[in-house]
Amino acid sequence: MTTERKRYSRYSWISWVLLMAGGVLLAVTGSKFVVDSRQAFEETKSVGVDLRLTDVQPQQSSWLLDQEGGHWGRYGWYLDAGQSGALRLALPGSGPGKHKIRVWAFTPGALSVTYADGPFREEISLGDLDGGVLEKSAHGPAEILVASSNTWTADQLVLDRFAAAWFPSDRGLPSPWPLAAALGIGFFGWSWQVICQKGTSDAWRLLAGTGGILLAAMVGFAIRWELFDMVRALPLEPDAQKYWSYAKVFEWFTTDHGFYSATFNEREPLHVALLDGWFRVWGQSAPAVILYTIWTSTCLIAASGFFFWVLTSQWAWGVLIAWTLALSPAWVHEAVRGLRLEGLTLLLLTVLGIWLWARGPLASVWLGLSIGGMGLTQSTSFSFVLPLIWGAWVLNVWRTRRGLRPVQPSHWKWPRLALATAIAIGMFLPHLYGMYKVHGDPSWPSYGYARWNANMEFPDRMGTEGFPSAQEFEISPYAGPPLKYSDYLFKLHTVPQLIYGQIKGWIESTLYMSASHTPGLKNLIFLQQASGIRAMSRHLEMVPLVIIALSLACMAVGWVNLLKRPDYWWVPVLSLLGTWHAAYLYSVRLVEPFRHTAHIYPLLLFCLLWGAHRIAPALQGFSRGQVSKHGSLLWRDILNRPSGADKSGDHTVA
């Protein structure tokens, strides 16, 4: 034992005191947090509105008090070129309390949005009209006043969405910071124990990495909790409402419906089953549904950090990725929707961790269970996880026969992969049996997806052969004759259309996710879709433009470079393979730009940061005027060509 370790070991009792104090404080504050949260959830009433202003019918909209000028379109309220207009929007709540408001609006030249509470008027800053949460004291019925003038030469979307919730002044969510304090005390106790065992020179990397990742998770939770304080009073999204209702009646097996999820239509059962267990602690309230995804989002922050720390053996990578996920506007938004993206992404990291590092006789069992869990969360997961693990095995067989270095992981043999595959499929078969038991066809869920896709992609065909009438479609987007998914793809499209859409969707979704941390990017893309590229360009500022350009450049460099590395080749491969099932639908705007593809976001983020790591020396050279030398080294690094100045020791796949 070194002198330093001996010196610290004398005070090891301090670590145990801190650990015990942190544990006791966590138990006390944790139980109080659960009780207070459940009480707040039970008292929360859905006194709120969250309106996406699609094809609004003014005479049927009680929240629209008055309208002067403008017109309602597919994406909201528009002003024609040179036109002025105004709106009065009623806010929920009629007594003293507080309002929490979010407004999504775009200025077409002149725009004023005002919070009106009786005679009191307060104009909302244009910088807050991007969905930021605003809190206002309310003394009675209140309104939002919108006044705008379009000074451009074409019509433009002005108001896309607004959300508002009213709360009594004395009611709010409990603070999460006592929990953070308890965890902090426990962390300091553990840190002291590590120092006593390893000494400061060896312990600092472990402590810096662990502390940085856990701090990112706590900050990420606090950000999501603050948004949750408003969202808990808003109506759940339609899919989240379904998960909520399904979890209330979830049963693993009955003689009527068989196994798993046949009692709730096409939804896979694992997310619903986990919600059922979650409700036993937090109650069966709507806010508890959202809290579950906030919790899984927080776990994802920590899991991503530790995963990439282990993958690269460098704590800084894990800390960077954890903080990016914690602060990402897209992930914060997804966390309060009550959906299954976060859980699916956690399961994907679990599958990858077992596939890369698990050894021993039970590795196949754990791999099969984790893949089966992904399939029971979202069945399309089978279509990219199984090809990845089997494709890696085939690639290594081919490379071994040619005398080339195997790619990682290289320890899997086909019998063990076959066992894992059998376990995964065996877990999913009861779900298919349930579909057969209730609907007479195990493929029944795919018919609904195909029908919805066809109706949404071809609205101009309503009333024609193979499509519902316009009246039937208004009643249900699933209306129409039965349609197989293969018929949707190959009878309603040509093969060139599918190939073009697949490539287009891959590129668009990859580019969007790579730059999704850019402030306001989602709103800009929505404006482009609603009013065209010229409208978007008028709102695009220099800082976001630079962030987008640098992000895409770094992602491209990192993607190409990682593809040629035997330890990391699977990262760029899975970033494409993992979204192949949604790429065409993305190209025709049938899936959301983040929700249906972001399970591979941590991989793209790693590509981006890896590319930044490779580009940074070249940028330093540019700043010093050594453009030719450093540009040449960067190009060599992208292609993995050895050079006299590159002594990193990296090896390429080829």
N, C-alpha and C positions, 0 to 999 in steps of 0.2 A: 504494500500500500504506500502510495506516495505521501510526502509530507503534507501536501495540500489536502489530499483526501482525509488524512488523519485529523487535520485541523477542523475540517468541516464535520467529520463523523462525530466529534464530541457533542455537536449540537443537533444530532439527527432527531432528538426528541421534539425539536421545534416542528419538524415536518409532520410528525404524527399528531401533534396538537392542532396544527392547521388543517390537516385532513379530517380529523374528527370534528373540529369546529365547522368546517365547510359542509361535512355530511349532515350534521345536526341542523345547521341553518338551512340547507337545501331541503331537508325533510319538512321543516316547519314552513318555510316560505312556499315550497312546492305544493303542499296540501292546501294552504290558504289561497294560493293562486288558482288551483283547480276549483275550489269552492266558490270563490268570488267570480271566476269566469263563468261557471255554470249558472250562477245567479244572474249575471249580466246577460247571458244568452237567453235565459228564460224570460227576462224582462224586456228583451229587445223585441220590438214590434216592427214589422216591415213598413215603416212610415217613410218611404223613400221611393224615388223613381230613378230608373236608369234607362234612358230613352235613346236608342239608335234611330235616328230620324229618317227612316226609309219609307218613301212613298206615303208621306203623312196625309191623312184625310182631315182637314181642319174641322169639319163639322162633327167629327167623331173623336176629337182630341180635347178632353176637358182641361188639360194643362195649358193649352194655347188660348190665352185670354184675348189677344188681339193681333192682327197682322196687317201691315201696310206695305204693299209692293212685294216683289220677289215671287218665287214659285217653289213648290216642293217637288223634288225629283228623287231619283233612286237612292242618293246618298245623303239627302238633307235639304236644307234651304239654300236656294241659289238666287243670285242677282244677275240680271242680264247686263250687257255692256252699257255703261252710262246710267244705270238704274240705281235708285236709292230705295231703302226699305227699312222697316222696323218690326220688332216682335215684342210681345209681352208674354212671359212664361211664368205660370204659377208655380210656387215652391210648396212642398208638402209641409204640414204643420200649421196650426193656427194660434198657438199660445206662446208664452215666453219660453225660451230655450236657446238652442244653438243650431245653426245650419252648417252642414258640411257640403261643399259644392265642388263639382268638377265640370268644366266647360271645354269643349273641343271646337275651336272656331278659327277661321282663316280670314285675314284682312284682304279685301280686294282693292284696297286703296285707302279707305277710311273705315274704321270700325270702333265702336264704343259698346262695351258690355258693362252694365251697372247693376249692382245689388240694391234693391229698393225695399226698405222696411218702414212702411208708413211714410212719414215725411223725410226720413233719413235716406240719403243716397251715398253710395260709395262705388266709384268706378274701379273695375278690375283691370289690372295691368295687362297689356297685350302679352307680356311674357308668361302670364299665368293661364293663358287660354289654350294650353297644350295638355290638359287633363290633370294638372296639379291640384291637390286638395286644398281648398280654401275654407277656413272656419270663420263664421260670422255669428255675432250675437243677435238673436231674434226676439222681438217684443210683441209680435203678432203676425198676421198674414204677410208674406213677403213675395217679391217677384224678381225675376231677372229681365232687364230691359236690354234689348239688342238694337242698335242703330248702325246702319252701314251704307256706304256708297261705293259703287263699282266704278273706278276710274280707268279700268282697262278696256280693251277692245273686244273682249269675249266674255261670255258668262262665266261665273266662278262659284263654286261651293263656298258658303260663308259659315253656316252652322251645321255641324255633322252630328253632334251628340251632346247631351248634358245629363248629369246625374246629380241628385240632391237627396239629402237625408236630414231629418229633424230629430233632435234628441232633447230630453229634459236636461236642464243645466247641471243637475246634480248627479247625473248618471254617466258613467264611462267604464272603460275596461280597466282592470287592475294593471299596475305598472309591472313590466317584466324585469326591471333593474334589480330588485332584491334577489331574484333568481340568479342574475348575472353576478351579483356580489358574492353569493354563496359559491358559485362555480369558480369565481376568481380566487377566493380564499383556498378552495380545494386545489386549484391549479398551482398556487404558490407553495402549498404543502408538498405536492408531488414534485415540483421543481426542486425544492430543497433536498428531497430524497434523492433525486437524480444527481444533483451536485455532490452529495455525500458519497455516492457510489462511483461516480465517474470523474469528479473534479470539474472545475469550470472550463478548462481547455477542451475537454471532450464533450461536455454537456451542452454547450451553448447552441450548437446546431440543432440538437433535438428540441431544446426549449424554444428556440426562435421559430422553428418550423411549426411545432405543435401550438405554441402560443399565437402565432400569426394566423393559423387556420382557424383555431377556436374563436379568436377575436373577430375574424371575418364572419363566422357563423352567427355570433351574438349580434353583431351590427346588422347583418342581413335580417335576422329575426326581428330586431327592433324596427327596421324600415318597413317590413311587411306587417308588423303588428300595428304600426301607426296607420297604414292604409286600411287595415282590417277594421279599425275603429269606425270607419265610415261604411265600408262595404257590408258589414254585418246587418245593417238596416235596409239594404237594398234587396230586391228580389233575386233569388238564385238564377243563374243561367239555366236554360232549358235542360242541357245535359246534366248539370249538377243537380237539378231538381229530380231528374230520373234516378240518379245514383242515390239520392236521399230517400226517395220513396222505395226503391228496391232494397236498400239496406234495412229498412224497417221490417220487411217481410222475408228477409233472407233465411233460407233453410238449406242445409247441405244435401238433404235427400228426403223425398217423399215418394210414395207409390204413384202419386198423380203426375208429378213432373220429372221424376228421375233425379239425376244429380244436378247440382250447381244452379245454373242460371236460367233454366227454362221458364221460371216464373217471371222473369223480367226481360222477355223478348231477346234481342240479339246481343245484349251486353255480356262481355266476358265476366266471370264471377269474382276474381281475386280482389279487385279494387272495392267491389261492393262488400265482400266478406270482411276486408280490413276495416271498412267504415262501420260495419256491424259491431266489430270488437271495439272500435274507437268510441262508439256511442255508449258503451258500458261505463266508460270513465267520464265522458264529457256531456252525456245526455243526447237525446235525439233531436236536437234543434238544428235549424238551418245554419246558424253561425258555426256550429261544430263541424259541419261539412267543410267549410272554408278553412277552419283552424287545422284540419287534418292536412290539407295541402300546404299550408304555411309550415307545419312541422316537417313534412317530407321535403319541402324546398330548403329548409334550414339544414336538414340532414344531408341533402345533396351538396350543399356548399362544403361541408366538412368532408364528405366522402370523396368528392372530386379532388379536393386539396390533397388528401392523404393518398389517393390512387396515383396521382401524377408525381407525387413525391417519391413513392415506391418505384414507379415506372422509370423515373430518370435518376433516382438516387441523389437528388438535389432538392433540398427543402424549399429553395426560392421558387421553383416551378409550382410547387403545391400552393404556396402562399399567394402567388400572383393569380393563379386560376381560382382559388377560393374567393379572393377579394373581387375579382371580375364578376363572378356569379352573384356575390352578395349585393353588388351595386348595380348590376345590369337592369335597366328599366324594363326590358322584356321579361326577365325572370321574376321581377317584383310584380308585374302585371299578372303573369300567369299564376303566381302563388295564391292570389285571392279569388280565383275563379272556381275552385272546388272540383277540378278535373283530375285526370290521372297521369299527366305528363311527368310530374316529378317522381312519382312512384315507378313509372316505366324506366326513366333514366337511371334511377338508383339500381333497379334490377339489371339494367344493361352493364353498369359498372361492376356489379357483383358477378355477372357471367364472365366478363373480361378478366376480372381479378382471379377467379378460379381457373379459367382457361390458361392464363399466363403463368400462374405461380403454384397452383395446387399440385401436390404430389401424394403418393401413397394410395392404398387400396380403395379409399373412400372418395378419391377425387372425382371419379366418374359419377358417383351418386350425387355429390354436391353440384357438379356441372349439370346433370340432368334435372335436378330439382330446381335450379335457378333458371334454366331455359324453360322448363315447364311453367314456372311462375310468370315469366315474361309472356308466354303464350296465353296464360289464363288472365293476364292483364290486358293484352292486345294481341289478338291471334296473328296479325301480320308480322309479329316479331319472328316467328318461325322462318319467314321467307328471307331473312337476312342473317340471323344468328347461325342457323344450321349450315347454310352455304359458306359462311366464313370459316367455321371450325373444320368442316370437311374439305374446303378448298385449300386451307393451309396444309392439311395432311397430304393431299394430292400433290401440292407444290413441292413439299419436302421429299416425297417419294421420287418425283421427277428430278429434283436437284441432286439428290443422293446418287441416283443412277448416273448422272453426268459428272459426278465428282465435285459438285459445288457445295459451298457452305450452306447448311440448312437455315431457314428463317425461323424466327421465334414465334410461338413456342414449338420446340422440336421434340418434346418428350411424349407426345400423345401417339398411341398406337390404335389401329383401327378397331380392335375389339373393345377397347375402353370407350372410344367415341360412339361405337354402336350401342353400348350399354347406356351411355348418357342420352343418346337420341331416343332409345326405347323408353327410358324413364320419362323423358319430356313428353313424348307422344302419348304414353300411357296416362299421364296426368290430364291430358287434354281430351282424351276419348270420352270420359263421362260427360263433358260439356256437349259433345256432338250427340251423345245418346239422349241427353235432355232435350235437345232440339228435335230429335226424331220422335221422342216420346210425346211431345206436345204438338208439334207441327207436322209430323210425318215425314220430315226431310231434314237430315243433318246439315244441309247446305242452305237452309231457310234464311239465315241472317244475310247472306250475300245477295239475295233477291231484293231485299229492302234497300241495301246500299246502291245496287245497280239502278233501281227504279228512281231513287232520289237523285243520283248523279245525272241520269238521262234527262229528268225533268228540269233540273237546274241548268244543265249545259245547253239545252235546246228549248228555251221557252217559246220560241217562235213556232214550234211544232205542236203546240197545244191544240187539241181538237182534231189532229190528223191521226192516221192509222198508227197504232202502237203507243199512243200518248193519251193522257186524260184530257177531258175538256177543261176550259179555263175555269169553270165553276168548280169542278172536282179538284183542280189543283189548288184553288184558294182555300178549300176545306182542309186538304192535306197534301204536303209536298211529296208524299209517298204514293199518291193516287196513280192509277193506271194499270194496265195489264201486267201480269207477272213477267219478269225479265231476268234472265241469267246474266251473271257478270261477264261471261265470255261473249254473250250476244251484245251486251252494252259496248264492249271494247271493239269487237270485230265486225258487227253488223251496222253499228252507227258511225264507225270511223274506218278510214283506209289505213293500211299498214304504214305508209309514209306519214300520215297525220299523227299516228301514235308515236313513231320514232322521233319526229320533229318535236312533238309535245313533251316527250320524255327528256330529251336533251335540253330543251328550253326550261322545263321545270327544274331539272337538276342544277342548271346554271343559276337560275333566279333564286332558288331556295338557298343554295350554297352562298351566293353573294350576299343575300339579305342577312342570313345568320352571322356571316363573318363580320358584318358592319352593324349588327343589331345594338351594340353598345353606344352607337352614335346618338346624342341627344336629339329627339324629335324625328328620328328616321321613319318610324312607323307612320306618323302623321303626314310626312312628306310623301311617302309612297301612296297613302290613301288619297291625298290631294291629287296626285298625278293620275290615279285611277278615276277619280271623280271629275276632274276638270282639265286634264291633259298636262303634257310635259312643260308647256310654257307657264302655266300657273305654278307648278312645282318649282321651276327655276327662279321665279320671282321671290319665292320664300326661302330659297337655299342660300345660306350665309357661308362665309369663307371657312370658319372653324369647322363646322360639320363636314364641309366638302373635303377639307384636308384630312380629317379623321377617317372619312370613308375611303379616300384614295390610299392612305397609308395602310389601313386595315386590309384592303383587298390585295395590295402589293405584298404585304407580309404573309397573308394567308396563302397566296399563290406560290411564293418562294418556299415557305415551309411545307406546303403540300407536296410539291415536286421533290424536295430534298428528302422528306421522310419516306416517300414511296420507295426510294432506293436504299433504305437502311434496313438490314435484317431484323433489328430489334423493334422497329417502329413501322414497318411496311403496312401493317394492318390498319393503322390510324387513318390514312387517306383512303384506303380501300373501303373501310367500313363507313366513312363519311359519305360515300356515294351509295354503297350497297344498302345502308340503313334507311335511305329515303326513296329507294327505287319504286316502292309500292305507291308512293304519294306524288311522285314527280310529275306524271301526266296531269293528275288532278290539280296540282299546283299551277301548272301552265294555263289551265282554263279557269282558274280561280274558284275551284270547288272545295279547297281546303284552306285553312288559315295559314298565313305566312310563317308562323312560329310554332303554334300549338301542335301541328301534326308532323313536324320534322325536327324539333329541338332536342329529341332524345340523343341525337348525335352531336349536339352543340359543344359539349366538353371536348370532343375530338377536334372539331374545327378550331376551337379556341387554342388548343395545344398547337395546331398547325400555325395559327396566327402568331403566337408567342415564339414558336420555334423560328419562324421566318423573321420576326423582329430581331431575334438573337443573332441571326445570320446577316441581316442587313445592317445592323448597328455599326460594325467596323467600317463598312463601305461609306455610311453616312459621315462617320468621323473623318474618313479620308477626303470626302467631298468638301467638308468644312475647312480642311487644311490645303485644299487645292490639288490633292493627289488623286484626281478622278480616274485616270487611266489605270493606275496600279490597283486601286481598291475595287474598281468596277470589274476588272479582269478576275480578281480573286473571288468576288461575289458570284460571277458567272460560273467559275470553276466549282465553287461550293455547291451551287444549285445542281450542277450536273455530277457532283461527286468526283470530279477529276482531280487527281493528286497534283499538288504544286509544291515547289520548294518552300513556300511560306506557310503551308498548311500542315501542321504536325499534330493535328488533333487525334489522329489514330482511328477515326471513324472508318467503317468499312461499308461498302455498297453491297446491294443485293446481287448485282450481276457479277 
